[in-house]
Amino acid sequence: MALALLATGSLTGCGADSTEQPRSMSTTSEIDGGPTSGIRSRAASSAPSAPDEAQQPAGGSGAPSGTRGSGDRASTPAPAASSPEPKNSCATTSAQQAVDENIGKVPAAFPDGTQNVDWMVQDSDNYDPCAELSWVTLVIEGATVSSPYTQMLFHHGEYLGTTTSKAIGFSPSTVRLDDATIQVTYRYVEGSESNAEARGRAVSTYTWNPDTESIDHAGEWPPGIG
């Protein structure tokens, strides 16, 4: 989405005890707390059809059938509709440019402003301007193991939003399943565990949906998310 930044205790897995279970969500649904892009439908532009200007030759009595008089217009076929130009499958934006242009849209790590900390890139190796879905992982400056993290999502280099509506504690583990789908494993503390233990896991998948031009989520959220 300088960012006003929330107390660490409000973040998932940032030191607070949690007895909540991960929340399971169904596929292909627009969900609360999901990617900040929402549904991004784009109405298809329809060009008006050209009127048929072809005319039949005049059937004057003084000319044989099929013969044009000097004042008649030639009957010409309407030009065939041209196919739309294919969309360029790759953006020219580098990972650094994509982040710099959109990091101001990322939700603050500490929304209550108790800590004035900026986001910085932890990993941009998985940004791909040619992919249906790619990502960049952000972390706060001076991070510890349970500090806030978030992930920016991109479609052919275009910024879509973040995987969650607010920052999460602990670095997410993310793998690509195919060109349009990624799988994220979230880590969190259970009960009285310390941050070093943090055995809780919640697994989510995010898929680019070309019909709605948005992200479909499936799987679980860590406690406090979604």
Helices and strands as residue ranges (DSSP letters): G 8-10, E 23-25, H 95-102, G 103-105, E 119-123, E 134-140, E 148-155, E 158-162, E 168-169, E 173-178, E 181-188, E 200-209, E 214-221
